[in-house]
Amino acid sequence: MSLEITDTTEVGSYFVSNYPPFSQWDRMSVPEIDAALDAEPDSSIPLGLYLHIPFCRKRCKFCYFRVYTNQNASAIERYVNALAAEIDLVSHKRGVQGRELKFVYFGGGTPSYLSAKQLRFLRDSLHRSVSWDHADEVTFECEPGTLSLEKVQTLKDIGVTRVSLGVENFSDAILEENGRAHLSPEIEKAYGWLQQVGFPQINVDLIAGMIGETDDNWRNCVERVKAMAPDNITMYQMELPFNTLISKDMREHGVESPVANWATKRRWVSEAIDTLAAAGYHVSSGNEMVRDPVRDRFIYRDNLFRGNDIICAGVSSFGHFQGVHYQNVDGIDEYLSIVEGGALPINRALRPTEHQRLIREFVLQMKEGGVATAPLHEKFGIDPKVEFADALANQQAKGYLEVQGDDVVLTRRGLLQVDSLLTEYFEPQHRAVRYT
């Protein structure tokens, strides 16, 4: 894997969300996560839950997640029952039993594909084993066209505190060209319902570099989202992992990349940062801005980036527990068969070394725009400024960051391409392997 960016957006993973790379996880290490789940927990470490809801109305051309379209009510009910059964199995493990959930994330797919009745059934089924009634944050991803006022009220009723609305773009032509299921009128209705019902936080997603994007349209998207005034605004730069429909077309038919180049995408996001900063927003990470840095924290991300415990449930879902990475099987039929047979559906795992855990937390926190190295020094007994001295000096010389006392602070230039900087901190054997 090489994350050094050529200007053209070619096929390959770019966005770094873990370390060591997923390609290094394997079935031989599954006993490691079994042992971690059965071990006495450290009660000082927060516990969270990630649930994968793999259903969607359509598969977007740029999607690289495990999703299934056109599923009927009975298929969804069977899946929800399996989620509940999996959580029940996990909840009896020594490392989990009796611990309170501090944060929950419903990802997808499209969690909001579920009906209001199915959502209540999901909450009731899961609450037989775990509860998020006292969690600091419960995030739920929504596709605008799947929402109704009744469903939004249901989200509030089942304890969701943070809604993430996948707007992506406001141009109907661009939404259609990229395979999105919703159009702009549905965005307005969905956001209106979210405001009417009220949530502590509403996040709106945009993607810079969708097929067909232009300077004028991007500026319009930024102005539209600024007028909506959500608590959080997330702006991803379009990438093309190997398993997207766009990537498949490029590989099999020799099609040129239809996505804007990296220089253009970085410019678009930089312009958006300036516009939103002038409207009172603050940079929270390389792809997120918030209205209030104290109030509008993304607690799931904060805990993920700091190595805290996250149990996962659902097909292809990822977790990290007591120092061990793991992922469930990635086919829904196999997932259902294993869980319905009374076993956990874990497919692969990896127990990182302490040095690899240090790297993971350092590089992920760099994505927030800076790293306070003192807590990492205290946690791992290694000073990151010394351990990564060569990479830090190299990137400071290139204008990507500055070392200010115990803090590493990224410049705007570094922030806009932070993922491309991170492999320099990887161990040598991981710098040239495939990421996923």
C-alpha positions in Angstrom: 0.0 0.0 0.0 1.2 3.5 -0.8 -0.8 6.5 0.2 1.5 8.9 -1.6 -1.0 10.9 -3.7 -0.6 11.3 -7.4 -2.8 14.1 -8.6 -5.3 11.8 -10.3 -7.8 10.0 -8.2 -6.9 6.4 -9.0 -8.2 3.1 -7.6 -7.0 2.4 -4.0 -7.7 3.2 -0.4 -6.6 6.5 0.9 -8.6 7.2 4.1 -6.8 5.7 7.1 -9.1 4.5 9.9 -6.9 1.9 11.6 -3.5 0.4 12.1 -2.0 -2.1 11.4 -3.8 -2.2 7.9 -6.9 -4.4 7.7 -5.1 -6.6 5.2 -2.8 -7.8 8.0 -5.7 -9.1 10.1 -6.3 -12.9 9.9 -8.4 -15.8 11.0 -5.4 -17.3 12.9 -5.7 -14.4 15.4 -9.4 -14.9 16.2 -8.4 -16.7 19.5 -6.9 -13.4 20.6 -10.2 -11.6 20.5 -11.9 -14.6 22.2 -9.4 -14.3 25.0 -9.8 -10.5 25.2 -13.6 -10.8 25.5 -13.2 -13.4 28.3 -10.6 -11.3 30.2 -11.2 -9.2 33.3 -11.9 -5.6 32.0 -10.2 -2.4 32.8 -13.2 -0.5 34.2 -11.5 2.9 33.6 -11.7 2.3 29.8 -15.0 3.5 28.2 -17.1 0.9 26.3 -18.9 1.6 23.1 -21.0 -0.3 20.5 -20.9 -0.2 16.7 -23.9 -1.7 14.9 -23.9 -2.3 11.2 -27.2 -2.0 9.4 -26.3 -3.2 5.8 -29.5 -2.3 4.0 -29.9 0.5 1.4 -32.4 1.6 -1.3 -29.6 1.7 -3.9 -25.8 1.0 -3.9 -24.0 4.3 -4.6 -21.3 4.1 -7.3 -18.7 5.2 -4.8 -19.8 3.0 -1.9 -17.3 0.5 -0.5 -19.2 -0.8 2.5 -21.0 -4.2 2.8 -24.6 -3.3 1.8 -27.7 -5.1 0.5 -30.5 -3.5 -1.5 -34.2 -4.4 -1.9 -34.5 -6.4 1.3 -38.1 -7.2 2.5 -39.5 -6.9 6.0 -38.9 -10.6 6.9 -35.3 -10.4 5.8 -34.8 -7.3 8.0 -36.6 -8.9 10.9 -34.3 -11.9 10.7 -31.2 -9.7 10.6 -32.4 -7.6 13.6 -33.0 -10.8 15.5 -29.5 -11.9 14.7 -28.1 -8.6 15.9 -29.9 -9.1 19.2 -28.6 -12.7 19.5 -25.1 -11.5 18.8 -25.2 -8.8 21.4 -26.7 -11.2 23.9 -23.7 -13.6 23.3 -21.2 -10.7 23.8 -23.0 -9.3 26.8 -22.3 -12.4 28.8 -18.6 -12.3 28.1 -16.5 -11.5 31.2 -14.9 -8.4 29.6 -18.4 -6.9 28.8 -20.7 -8.1 31.5 -22.1 -5.4 33.7 -20.3 -2.5 31.9 -22.3 0.5 30.8 -22.3 1.7 27.2 -20.8 5.2 26.9 -21.4 5.6 23.2 -23.2 3.8 20.4 -22.9 4.2 16.6 -25.5 2.9 14.1 -23.7 2.8 10.7 -24.4 1.3 7.4 -25.5 0.8 4.8 -28.5 2.9 5.8 -29.8 2.4 9.3 -32.7 4.7 8.5 -33.8 2.2 5.9 -35.6 0.4 8.8 -39.2 1.4 9.4 -40.3 3.1 12.7 -41.8 -0.3 13.8 -38.5 -2.1 13.0 -36.5 0.6 14.8 -38.5 0.1 18.0 -38.2 -3.7 17.7 -34.4 -3.3 17.3 -34.2 -1.1 20.4 -36.4 -3.5 22.4 -34.5 -6.5 21.2 -31.1 -5.1 22.0 -32.1 -3.7 25.4 -32.7 -7.2 26.7 -28.9 -7.4 26.8 -27.4 -3.9 26.7 -28.7 -0.4 27.3 -27.7 3.0 25.9 -30.1 4.9 28.2 -27.2 6.6 30.0 -24.8 6.8 27.0 -23.1 10.1 26.3 -23.8 9.8 22.6 -25.9 7.6 20.3 -25.2 8.4 16.6 -27.5 7.3 13.8 -26.8 7.6 10.1 -29.7 8.7 7.9 -30.3 8.9 4.2 -32.7 11.8 3.5 -35.1 9.9 1.3 -35.8 7.2 4.0 -37.0 9.6 6.6 -40.5 10.7 7.7 -41.7 12.7 10.6 -42.8 9.5 12.4 -39.4 7.9 11.8 -37.5 10.9 13.1 -39.7 11.0 16.2 -39.0 7.3 16.7 -35.2 8.0 16.5 -35.6 10.5 19.3 -37.8 8.1 21.3 -35.3 5.2 21.1 -32.5 7.4 22.5 -30.6 8.8 19.5 -28.7 11.9 20.4 -26.7 12.6 17.2 -28.1 12.3 13.7 -25.8 12.2 10.7 -27.6 13.1 7.5 -26.0 11.9 4.3 -26.7 14.9 2.0 -23.5 14.5 0.0 -24.6 17.1 -2.6 -27.5 19.4 -3.4 -27.5 18.9 -7.2 -30.0 16.4 -8.4 -28.0 15.7 -11.6 -24.9 14.9 -9.5 -26.8 12.9 -7.0 -28.3 10.8 -9.8 -25.0 10.4 -11.7 -23.3 9.1 -8.6 -26.1 6.6 -7.8 -27.6 8.3 -4.7 -31.1 7.3 -3.9 -32.3 10.7 -2.7 -32.8 14.1 -4.4 -32.6 17.6 -3.1 -36.3 18.0 -2.2 -36.0 15.1 0.2 -33.0 16.8 1.9 -35.1 19.9 2.7 -38.0 17.8 4.1 -35.7 15.5 6.1 -33.8 18.4 7.7 -37.0 20.1 8.6 -38.2 17.1 10.4 -34.9 16.7 12.3 -35.1 20.3 13.4 -38.8 20.0 14.4 -38.2 17.0 16.6 -34.9 18.3 17.9 -31.6 16.5 18.7 -28.6 17.6 20.7 -26.5 17.3 17.5 -27.2 17.2 13.8 -24.4 16.4 11.4 -24.6 16.9 7.6 -22.2 15.1 5.3 -20.9 16.5 2.0 -18.5 14.8 -0.5 -16.0 16.9 -2.4 -15.3 15.5 -5.8 -18.4 13.5 -6.8 -18.6 12.7 -10.5 -19.8 15.9 -12.3 -18.8 18.3 -9.5 -17.9 21.9 -10.6 -16.5 25.0 -8.8 -19.9 26.8 -9.0 -21.9 23.8 -7.8 -19.5 23.1 -4.9 -19.7 26.7 -3.7 -23.5 26.4 -3.9 -23.4 23.2 -1.8 -21.3 25.0 0.9 -23.6 28.0 0.9 -26.6 25.7 1.2 -25.2 23.7 4.1 -24.1 27.0 5.8 -27.7 28.2 5.6 -28.9 25.0 7.2 -26.6 25.8 10.1 -26.2 22.2 11.5 -24.1 21.6 14.5 -21.5 19.5 12.6 -20.5 19.5 8.9 -18.4 16.7 7.6 -16.7 17.0 4.2 -15.1 14.0 2.7 -12.8 14.0 -0.3 -13.9 11.4 -2.8 -11.7 8.3 -2.9 -12.0 5.1 -4.9 -11.4 2.0 -2.9 -11.1 -1.3 -4.8 -14.7 -2.5 -4.3 -16.6 0.5 -5.6 -18.6 0.3 -8.8 -16.5 3.2 -10.2 -13.3 1.3 -9.5 -14.7 -1.9 -11.0 -15.5 0.0 -14.2 -12.0 1.6 -14.3 -10.2 -1.8 -13.8 -12.3 -3.9 -16.2 -12.9 -1.4 -19.0 -9.9 0.9 -18.8 -12.1 3.9 -18.0 -10.3 7.0 -16.9 -11.0 8.2 -13.4 -14.2 10.3 -13.5 -13.4 11.9 -10.1 -11.8 15.3 -9.6 -8.1 15.3 -9.0 -6.7 15.6 -5.5 -5.5 19.2 -5.9 -9.0 20.2 -6.9 -10.6 18.4 -4.0 -8.2 19.9 -1.5 -8.9 23.4 -2.9 -12.6 22.8 -2.6 -12.4 21.7 1.0 -10.1 24.6 1.8 -12.5 27.1 0.3 -15.3 25.5 2.3 -13.3 25.7 5.6 -12.8 29.5 4.9 -16.4 30.0 4.2 -17.7 28.1 7.2 -15.0 29.6 9.5 -16.3 33.0 8.6 -19.8 31.8 9.6 -18.5 30.8 13.0 -17.6 27.2 12.5 -14.4 25.6 13.9 -12.1 22.9 12.5 -12.6 19.7 14.4 -10.7 17.4 12.1 -9.4 17.2 8.6 -12.9 16.6 7.3 -15.2 18.1 10.0 -16.2 21.5 11.3 -18.4 22.2 14.3 -20.3 25.2 15.6 -19.2 24.8 19.2 -15.9 22.9 19.9 -16.9 22.2 23.5 -20.5 21.1 22.9 -20.3 19.5 19.5 -17.9 16.7 20.2 -18.0 13.5 18.2 -17.6 11.1 21.1 -17.5 7.9 19.0 -14.6 9.3 17.0 -12.8 10.5 20.1 -12.9 7.0 21.6 -12.1 5.2 18.4 -9.0 7.3 17.9 -7.8 6.7 21.5 -8.0 2.9 21.5 -11.0 2.6 23.8 -13.2 -0.5 23.8 -15.8 -0.8 21.0 -17.7 -4.1 20.6 -19.3 -4.5 17.2 -22.4 -6.3 15.9 -23.6 -7.1 12.4 -22.2 -8.4 9.2 -18.7 -7.1 8.3 -18.6 -4.8 11.3 -15.3 -3.8 13.0 -14.5 -3.7 16.7 -11.6 -3.0 19.0 -11.6 -4.6 22.5 -9.0 -4.7 25.2 -6.2 -4.1 22.7 -7.4 -6.5 20.0 -8.8 -5.5 16.5 -11.5 -7.7 15.1 -14.0 -7.9 12.2 -17.1 -10.1 11.7 -17.7 -12.3 8.6 -18.6 -10.2 5.5 -21.4 -12.2 4.0 -24.9 -11.9 5.4 -25.9 -15.5 4.8 -22.8 -16.7 6.7 -23.4 -14.1 9.4 -26.9 -15.2 10.0 -26.0 -18.9 9.9 -23.3 -18.5 12.5 -25.2 -16.3 14.9 -28.4 -18.4 14.6 -26.2 -21.4 15.5 -25.3 -19.7 18.8 -21.7 -18.6 18.0 -20.0 -15.2 17.5 -19.4 -14.4 13.8 -15.9 -13.2 14.1 -13.8 -13.6 10.9 -10.4 -12.1 11.5 -8.5 -10.3 14.2 -5.1 -8.9 15.2 -3.5 -8.1 18.5 -1.2 -5.1 17.8 2.1 -4.7 19.7 2.4 -1.8 22.1 4.4 0.0 19.5 1.7 -0.5 16.9 -0.9 0.7 19.3 1.1 3.9 19.8 1.4 4.4 16.0 -2.4 3.8 15.7 -3.4 6.4 18.2 -0.8 8.9 17.0 -1.8 8.8 13.3 -5.5 8.8 14.0 -5.2 11.8 16.3 -3.2 13.5 13.6 -6.5 13.4 11.6 -7.9 15.8 14.2 -5.4 18.4 13.1 -3.0 17.9 15.9 -1.7 15.6 18.6 -1.0 16.4 22.3 1.9 14.0 22.7 2.1 14.1 26.5 -0.9 11.8 27.1 0.6 9.3 24.6 4.0 9.5 26.4 2.3 8.8 29.7 0.2 5.9 28.2 2.9 4.1 26.3 6.1 5.2 28.0 7.5 6.5 24.7 7.8 10.1 23.7 6.3 10.3 20.2 8.4 13.4 19.4 11.5 11.2 19.8 10.0 8.0 18.3 8.8 9.8 15.2 11.5 12.5 15.1 12.6 11.8 11.5 9.0 11.8 10.1 8.1 14.9 12.0 11.2 16.7 10.9 10.6 15.7 7.3 7.0 16.8 7.3 7.7 20.0 9.1 10.3 20.9 6.5 7.7 20.3 3.8 5.2 22.6 5.5 2.7 20.0 6.6 3.0 20.5 10.4 4.8 22.2 13.2 6.1 20.8 16.5 5.1 23.3 19.2 6.4 22.1 22.6 4.6 18.9 23.3 2.1 19.4 20.6 2.2 18.4 16.9 0.0 20.9 14.9 -0.9 20.4 11.3 -0.9 23.3 8.9 -3.8 23.8 6.5 -1.8 22.2 3.8 -1.1 19.1 6.0 -4.7 18.9 7.3 -6.1 18.8 3.7 -4.1 15.7 2.9 -3.4 14.2 6.3 -4.1 10.6 5.2 -1.3 10.8 2.7 1.1 11.7 5.5 0.3 8.8 7.9 2.2 5.9 6.3 5.5 7.6 7.1 4.8 6.7 10.7 3.9 3.1 9.9 6.4 0.3 10.6 8.4 -0.4 7.4 6.7 -3.7 6.7 3.3 -2.0 6.5 4.2 1.0 4.2 3.8 -0.9 0.9 1.0 -3.4 1.6 -2.6 -3.1 0.5 -4.6 -1.3 3.2 -7.8 -3.3 3.1 
